[in-house]
């Protein structure tokens, strides 16, 4: 079993900035993202990923997002 935990605040902020940029580029949503915890465990070729993320977005962005997924 392999396990990876990202606890460094610097690295979590770096990953959050990358995710924010990619969400904006690929989906067009302006979302402020804070990555609180990232854990990945690989057992017998199967990966389990646990993310604890806070995201902040405007009401208009939320409405667009919900409409895009059909809610």
Secondary structure, 3 states (H helix, E strand, C coil): CEEEEECCHHHHHHHHHHHHHHHHHHHCCCCEEEEEEEEEEEECCEEEEEEEEEEECCHHHHHHHHHHCCC
